[in-house]
Amino acid sequence: MAPTEALDVQPIDAALSEAVWPLSVEAGWNQNLADWRFMLGAGRGFGCVGPDGRWQASSLVLPLGQKLAWISMVLVTRDRRRGGVGTGLLKRCIDEVRSAGAVAGLDATEQGRPIYLPLGFHDLYPIARWHFDAASDVVQPPAGATLRALGPADLPRLALYDRPLTGMERPSILAHLALRQPGRAWIAEDTAGKTVGYVLGREGRVATSLGPVVADNEAIALALISKAAAAAPGPFIIDVPVVHRAVRGWLERQGAVTPRGYMRMTLGDAKGLDDATHVFALAGPELG
């Protein structure tokens, strides 16, 4: 495979979003232009351009605090695959993360995991991607918990709630998602007004993505997921850690199917990232 230094790697910034978006469209992924603009503005993109001036490959490093960075959007056009381009860009991303003194994390497809293992990545937990059209079963919150629409004033405490339960520092991501789809943004509180969960969502190229969903327990998470899904028509996708069986059962009752899965992996140890107890849906493989 081609070494990183042999590749003509160029930076990708937010101004190039429209130019690189066709890479994810060709791959059949759900990202839209708003996703690309946000990711390239919040992170660092790298890629390769072909002789015709079109982007043939991309990759992204998205900081999630000082000690963790997410690698994603490693995409290569069909005619440029199997030449080491994707692996070269992945190694470039790893170098970027290491130079910052951080741990690299990613969500690997079944095809990608065999590439990441020899590079030193190790498994944390499996994730199932679910597709469903609508939520017919609206779940009420458990006793002592109430749901309300999340507003801009809630964002600081949302980030404070999220960090210890996910192992990620992502206030800018949470704010972006909350403001992008306000109708999908709900917060759960106990009788004292303490945050006990939240759900966010965003429109995608082919479906609405529900997540992240973080909550004190699965009953609260289910109420949040069903509330966000009922807010407007689908179709939907949601990435759920396999350990959450009640969420799986609810999704199956909505007619959901899971054609693919991921494995959450890290290159090194990131405190709290291996615990999916309170993570009921991801922000997406591209956002962590």
Secondary structure by P-SEA (a helix, b strand, c coil): cccccccbbbbbcccccccaaaaaaaacccccaaaaaaaaaabbbbbccccccccccbbbbbbccccbbbbccccccccccccaaaaaaaaaaaaaaaaacbbbbbbbcccaaaaaaaacccccbbbbbbbbcccccccccccccccccccccaaaaaaaacccccccccaaaaaaaaaaccccbbbbbccccccccbbbbbbcccbbbbcccccccaaaaaaaaaaaaacccccbbbbbccccaaaaaaaaaaccccccbbbbbbcccccccccccccccccccccc
